[in-house]
Amino acid sequence: MPRPRLDKRIRFNSNITYFKPQGVPMRFLDIIELTTEEAEALRLKNVQGLDQQEAAKKMNTSQSTFQRILSSAYKKISDALINGKAIKIVCG
């Protein structure tokens, strides 16, 4: 039986849910979905400049889980930037 998941604290709240390359219609783009957890991890680490331990505490998660979330976000954003894909921020 797997360990129960902790509820993570997410303070990221934006009305902007899509980012895309300029000049390319959405119908021609692949979409990468970034979760609000991943957006929050990016915000804490890169915008607020917190270290991994402080950011994990703010999200109410372990340091290793925070690192996995952050790595997933970096991979998705890198794919979108390098390959010209749109980014959609979704709940969950």
C-alpha positions, -999 to +999 in steps of 0.1 A: +000+000+000+016+033-010+022+061+014-005+088+015+002+120-004+007+152+015-013+182+004+012+207-010+009+244-004+005+263-037+005+300-036+009+304-074-022+320-088-021+336-122-047+345-148-021+338-174-023+301-183-007+299-217+027+310-231+036+305-267+061+314-294+053+348-310+039+347-345+028+311-345-009+303-343-019+279-314-033+254-338+002+247-352+018+242-318+023+212-295+014+220-259+034+212-229+014+210-196+031+225-165+013+218-132+007+244-106+030+225-083+058+229-109+050+266-114+051+271-076+084+253-073+099+275-101+085+306-084+100+297-050+134+287-063+140+312-091+118+342-084+120+343-046+155+329-046+149+304-018+172+275-013+158+240-019+152+233+018+133+265+025+112+261-007+103+225+002+092+237+037+070+264+021+054+238-002+049+213+027+069+186+010+102+168+014+133+181-001+136+152-025+100+156-037+106+193-043+137+184-064+117+160-085+090+186-091+116+212-100+135+188-123+102+180-141+094+217-145+129+225-159+126+196-184+092+207-197+102+243-200+134+234-218+115+212-242+091+240-249+118+267-255+141+245-276+114+229-297+090+259-300+061+245-281+033+263-261+032+260-223-001+256-205-003+259-168-029+234-154-042+226-119-029+194-104 
